Amino acid sequence: MVEGDEITVNGTTMVVVGEIQTANATVYLIDSVMLPPSITG
């Protein structure tokens, strides 16, 4: 979700630095570890 200049993922994870361009991808630095639902329960 984008609110102003802040981007959140799943309502809790904040994007710290967005759109870092690399040779193979665009990278987003986030402030927490994201796990798939099958692992988190």
C-alpha positions as CSV (number, residue, x, y, z in Angstrom):
1,M,0.0,0.0,0.0
2,V,1.3,3.5,-0.8
3,E,0.4,6.3,1.5
4,G,2.2,9.6,0.6
5,D,5.9,8.7,0.5
6,E,5.5,5.5,2.6
7,I,5.1,2.0,1.1
8,T,4.0,-0.9,3.2
9,V,3.6,-4.6,2.4
10,N,1.0,-6.7,4.2
11,G,0.2,-3.8,6.5
12,T,3.3,-4.2,8.7
13,T,6.5,-4.3,6.6
14,M,7.8,-0.9,5.6
15,V,9.9,-0.3,2.5
16,V,13.1,1.6,3.7
17,V,14.7,2.2,0.3
18,G,12.8,1.6,-3.0
19,E,13.7,1.0,-6.6
20,I,17.4,0.2,-6.3
21,Q,18.4,-0.7,-9.9
22,T,20.7,-3.6,-10.4
23,A,21.8,-5.4,-13.6
24,N,19.1,-8.1,-13.2
25,A,16.3,-6.6,-11.1
26,T,14.8,-3.8,-9.1
27,V,15.4,-4.2,-5.4
28,Y,13.4,-2.9,-2.5
29,L,15.0,-2.8,1.0
30,I,12.4,-3.7,3.7
31,D,12.5,-3.4,7.5
32,S,11.6,-7.0,8.4
33,V,11.8,-10.6,7.3
34,M,8.9,-11.8,5.2
35,L,7.9,-15.5,5.2
36,P,5.4,-17.3,3.1
37,P,2.0,-18.2,4.8
38,S,2.9,-21.9,4.7
39,I,5.7,-21.3,7.1
40,T,4.0,-18.7,9.4
41,G,0.9,-20.9,10.0
